[in-house]
Amino acid sequence: MKKVCLLDFDISITGGVGQVTESLANSFAQFYEVHVVSIQYKNARTKYKFEDNIKVVSLNNTSKRLHEVPMDIFKTLRNYLKINQIDVVLLMGQYSACASLLVQKMVKSKFVFCDHGALMNQWKDKKITLIRLLASKCSERTVTLTDVTKEDYIKYFKIPRRKISCIYNWVDEKLLERENLYINEQ
């Protein structure tokens, strides 16, 4: 059975990346051995509900600044991926991508960078732009949320078209059902 790891910077923070991580992990759990690895936890718990067969772990139970993380978790992440023989690592956002850059060439796992934002919205933020550039160059594939961002990666970062895909943001069917109920009640 293939082993998939969804690497999130901090799964205890609620937001779009965490929601997509939860939804993807729960869907993948039907077909793969799934690991959700949080680089750190700012809070003791997460609001997300993962299927019982998903292994959820944190590599660091303290809160650190982004620039401190790569060296701090380097050995821990490398060992986790090797010991658990992870086949594919989905980097859920640019912070998890940054934290994993040092590890990527030292393990057999394939890395997929999942960018959860629009490249040009933060283009002037040179640190984030550099992280996105390095993550997209070092990963096997890059996944964007829109065709516009996909084309921006190709144009500005010279990412080969074969290495980049667009997968629209996940929408949980339960959320649609709730919204439909709300609309029908009015």
C-alpha positions as CSV (number, residue, x, y, z in Angstrom):
1,M,0.0,0.0,0.0
2,K,1.3,3.5,-0.9
3,K,2.1,5.8,1.9
4,V,1.1,9.4,1.7
5,C,2.1,12.2,4.1
6,L,0.4,15.6,4.2
7,L,3.0,18.0,5.7
8,D,1.3,21.0,7.3
9,F,3.2,23.8,9.2
10,D,0.8,23.9,12.1
11,I,-2.4,21.8,12.0
12,S,-3.7,23.4,15.2
13,I,-4.3,26.7,13.3
14,T,-7.7,26.8,11.7
15,G,-8.0,28.0,8.1
16,G,-8.1,26.9,4.5
17,V,-4.9,24.9,4.4
18,G,-5.9,22.9,7.5
19,Q,-9.4,22.3,6.0
20,V,-8.0,21.0,2.7
21,T,-5.5,18.9,4.7
22,E,-8.3,17.3,6.7
23,S,-10.5,16.7,3.6
24,L,-7.7,15.2,1.5
25,A,-6.3,13.1,4.3
26,N,-9.8,11.6,5.0
27,S,-10.4,10.9,1.3
28,F,-6.9,9.4,0.7
29,A,-7.4,7.1,3.8
30,Q,-9.7,4.9,1.8
31,F,-6.9,4.0,-0.6
32,Y,-3.5,4.7,1.1
33,E,-1.8,4.7,4.4
34,V,-2.0,8.4,5.4
35,H,0.1,10.4,7.8
36,V,-0.6,14.0,8.7
37,V,2.5,15.6,10.0
38,S,2.4,19.0,11.6
39,I,5.8,20.7,11.9
40,Q,4.7,22.4,15.0
41,Y,1.6,22.9,17.2
42,K,0.9,26.3,18.6
43,N,-2.1,25.0,20.5
44,A,-2.4,21.6,22.2
45,R,-5.3,20.4,20.0
46,T,-6.6,20.7,16.5
47,K,-10.3,21.2,15.5
48,Y,-9.9,18.9,12.5
49,K,-11.3,15.4,12.6
50,F,-9.3,12.8,10.9
51,E,-10.3,9.2,10.2
52,D,-9.1,6.7,12.9
53,N,-6.7,5.0,10.5
54,I,-4.8,8.3,9.9
55,K,-1.6,8.8,11.9
56,V,-1.4,12.5,13.1
57,V,1.8,13.6,14.6
58,S,3.7,16.8,15.5
59,L,7.4,17.1,15.0
60,N,7.8,20.0,17.4
61,N,5.4,20.9,20.2
62,T,6.8,24.4,20.6
63,S,6.1,27.5,18.5
64,K,9.1,28.7,16.5
65,R,9.6,31.3,13.9
66,L,9.8,30.1,10.3
67,H,13.5,30.8,9.9
68,E,14.3,28.6,13.0
69,V,12.3,25.6,11.8
70,P,14.3,24.0,8.9
71,M,17.4,23.2,10.9
72,D,15.4,22.5,14.1
73,I,13.3,19.7,12.5
74,F,15.7,18.5,9.8
75,K,16.7,15.2,11.4
76,T,13.3,14.6,12.8
77,L,11.5,15.0,9.5
78,R,14.1,13.0,7.6
79,N,13.9,10.2,10.0
80,Y,10.1,10.2,10.1
81,L,9.9,9.9,6.3
82,K,12.6,7.2,6.2
83,I,11.3,5.1,9.1
84,N,7.7,5.2,7.8
85,Q,8.8,4.7,4.2
86,I,6.7,7.5,2.9
87,D,6.2,7.4,-0.9
88,V,4.7,10.9,-1.5
89,V,4.8,14.0,0.6
90,L,2.2,16.7,-0.1
91,L,3.6,20.1,1.1
92,M,0.6,21.9,2.3
93,G,1.5,25.6,1.7
94,Q,4.7,27.5,1.4
95,Y,5.7,27.3,5.1
96,S,5.8,23.5,5.1
97,A,7.6,23.6,1.8
98,C,10.3,25.9,3.3
99,A,10.7,23.6,6.3
100,S,11.2,20.6,4.1
101,L,13.7,22.0,1.5
102,L,16.7,20.6,3.3
103,V,15.2,17.1,3.5
104,Q,14.0,16.6,0.0
105,K,17.2,15.3,-1.5
106,M,18.0,13.1,1.4
107,V,15.0,10.8,1.3
108,K,13.3,8.6,-1.4
109,S,9.9,10.3,-1.0
110,K,8.5,12.3,-3.9
111,F,7.5,15.8,-3.0
112,V,4.5,17.7,-4.3
113,F,4.2,21.4,-3.5
114,C,0.6,22.5,-3.0
115,D,0.4,26.3,-3.2
116,H,-2.7,27.6,-1.5
117,G,-2.5,31.1,-2.7
118,A,-2.2,33.3,-5.8
119,L,1.5,33.8,-6.7
120,M,1.1,37.4,-7.8
121,N,-0.8,38.5,-4.7
122,Q,2.4,38.2,-2.7
123,W,4.9,38.8,-5.5
124,K,6.4,41.8,-3.7
125,D,7.1,39.7,-0.6
126,K,10.5,38.5,-1.6
127,K,10.8,35.9,1.1
128,I,7.5,34.2,0.2
129,T,8.3,34.5,-3.5
130,L,11.7,32.9,-2.9
131,I,10.2,30.0,-0.9
132,R,7.6,29.4,-3.7
133,L,10.4,29.5,-6.3
134,L,12.6,27.0,-4.5
135,A,9.6,24.7,-3.6
136,S,8.4,24.6,-7.1
137,K,11.9,23.9,-8.5
138,C,12.8,21.2,-5.9
139,S,9.5,19.4,-5.9
140,E,8.4,16.7,-8.4
141,R,5.2,18.7,-9.1
142,T,3.5,21.9,-8.1
143,V,-0.2,22.2,-7.7
144,T,-2.0,25.6,-7.9
145,L,-5.6,26.5,-7.2
146,T,-6.2,28.4,-10.4
147,D,-5.1,28.3,-14.0
148,V,-4.0,31.9,-13.7
149,T,-1.5,31.0,-10.9
150,K,-0.4,28.0,-12.9
151,E,0.4,30.2,-15.9
152,D,2.2,32.7,-13.5
153,Y,4.5,29.8,-12.3
154,I,5.3,28.9,-15.9
155,K,5.9,32.5,-16.9
156,Y,7.8,33.9,-14.0
157,F,9.5,30.8,-12.5
158,K,10.0,29.0,-15.8
159,I,8.4,25.8,-14.3
160,P,8.0,23.3,-17.1
161,R,4.3,22.8,-18.0
162,R,4.6,19.1,-17.3
163,K,5.6,19.8,-13.7
164,I,2.6,21.9,-12.8
165,S,-1.1,21.2,-12.4
166,C,-4.1,23.1,-11.3
167,I,-6.6,21.5,-8.9
168,Y,-9.3,23.8,-7.7
169,N,-9.7,24.3,-4.0
170,W,-11.5,21.5,-2.1
171,V,-15.1,22.1,-1.3
172,D,-16.5,19.8,1.3
173,E,-19.9,18.4,0.2
174,K,-21.2,18.7,3.8
175,L,-20.6,22.5,3.6
176,L,-22.5,22.7,0.4
177,E,-25.4,20.8,2.0
178,R,-25.5,23.2,4.9
179,E,-25.4,26.2,2.6
180,N,-28.2,24.7,0.5
181,L,-30.3,24.2,3.6
182,Y,-29.7,27.7,4.7
183,I,-30.6,29.2,1.2
184,N,-33.7,27.0,1.0
185,E,-34.9,28.2,4.4
186,Q,-35.0,31.8,3.4
